[in-house]
Amino acid sequence: MRKALALVAALLVPLAFAPPAEAFVYWSAFDGAIGRAKLNGKAVDHRFIDLRSPAGLAVDDTSVYWADPYSGEDATGAIGRAKLNGTEVNESFIDANEPGSVAVDDAHVYWTSKKPAIGRANLDGTEVDQEFIKPAQRHARLAVSDTHVYWTRGSTNWIARANLNTKRADRRFIKTQGEFPAALAVDDRYVYWTVPGYSQIARAKLNGTRVNPRFIDRVDRPGAANINGLAVNARHIYWTNSEKNRIGRAKLDGTGKDRNFIRTKRWPGGLAVGPGRR
């Protein structure tokens, strides 16, 4: 009996202390693939997952999600999903109407599409609500925190947000300065967005105050509207440069800017870092 208990304990210990999955930087390429690299920029795999036309990306502790405006059973778009190791690829995980952006939290997947609303479903793809938040901007860029979902309002100088529990929306949550915001990212303290026309990354506190339109300046040449993806983790902020085929990185305080952190092959667009949102 003692030997049996000892064997069970020996088997359980490795399970209890199993290390978390290794984190990577993921990007969608306009030539039909998701690439990835280690957080140090090494071990670059330009075609980690071969797909049709992935756009926005998100990552959680188990899976990679992407928005594809041309996949799905009727080729009108879907949210796709695969395991973190690139297996079990499902290009029609959730039907959506030309989705462009996707985000994920501990319980749900969110997306924007041709419909003027934000959709939501459970992490297993069930209980799909194509109009979880409405109205919202068509094809808006999207980010989600523990309490709110954030989105850009097209060619306006506003970032909107809505409470995940009450669905109460503030469509004039942050007034940006300069040109309209493009890609969005969020962490435990700040909302970040790209300003492609000025080649800047801006940020504000989660409550919308202390807007800094030049948090990271000159991430590319001024006027280059090619900063299409944005992601953040506990140490760095990352961005894609589709014109120069590269991914940049800086420390969370905005220092240590590296415009050439990862060299990609074809037009990187969407960006995610994980597993985990932090």
QUIGI-V725694 format. One record per backbone hydrogen bond with DSSP energy under -1.0 kcal/mol. CO is the residue of the C=O (numbers start at 1). NH is the residue of the N-H. Records with the same first field share a line. If there is no record, write none. Layout:
CO: NH + NH
//
This chain:
1: 5
2: 6
3: 7
4: 8
5: 9
6: 10
7: 11
8: 12
9: 13
12: 16
13: 17
15: 18
24: 274
25: 37
26: 272
27: 35
28: 269
29: 32 + 33
32: 51
33: 29
34: 48 + 49
35: 27
36: 45
37: 25
38: 41
42: 38
45: 36
49: 34
56: 67
58: 65
62: 84
63: 60
64: 82
65: 58
66: 80
67: 55
68: 78
71: 77
72: 75
76: 98
77: 96
78: 68
79: 94
80: 66
81: 90
82: 64
83: 86
87: 83
90: 81
94: 79
97: 114
101: 112
103: 110
107: 123
108: 105
109: 121
110: 103
111: 119
112: 100
113: 139
115: 117
116: 136
118: 132 + 133
119: 111
120: 129
121: 109
122: 125
126: 122
129: 120
133: 118
137: 140
141: 152
143: 150
147: 164
148: 145
149: 162
150: 143
151: 160
157: 176
158: 153
159: 174
160: 151
161: 170
162: 149
163: 167
168: 163
170: 161
174: 159
183: 194
185: 192
189: 206
190: 187
191: 204
192: 185
193: 202
194: 182
195: 198 + 200
196: 199
199: 219
200: 195
201: 216
202: 193
203: 212
204: 191
205: 208
209: 205
212: 203 + 215
216: 201
221: 224
224: 226
226: 228 + 242
229: 240
231: 238
235: 252
236: 233
237: 250
238: 231
239: 248
241: 246
245: 264
246: 241
247: 262
248: 239
249: 258
250: 237
251: 254
255: 251
258: 249
262: 247
267: 30
270: 28
272: 26
274: 24
//
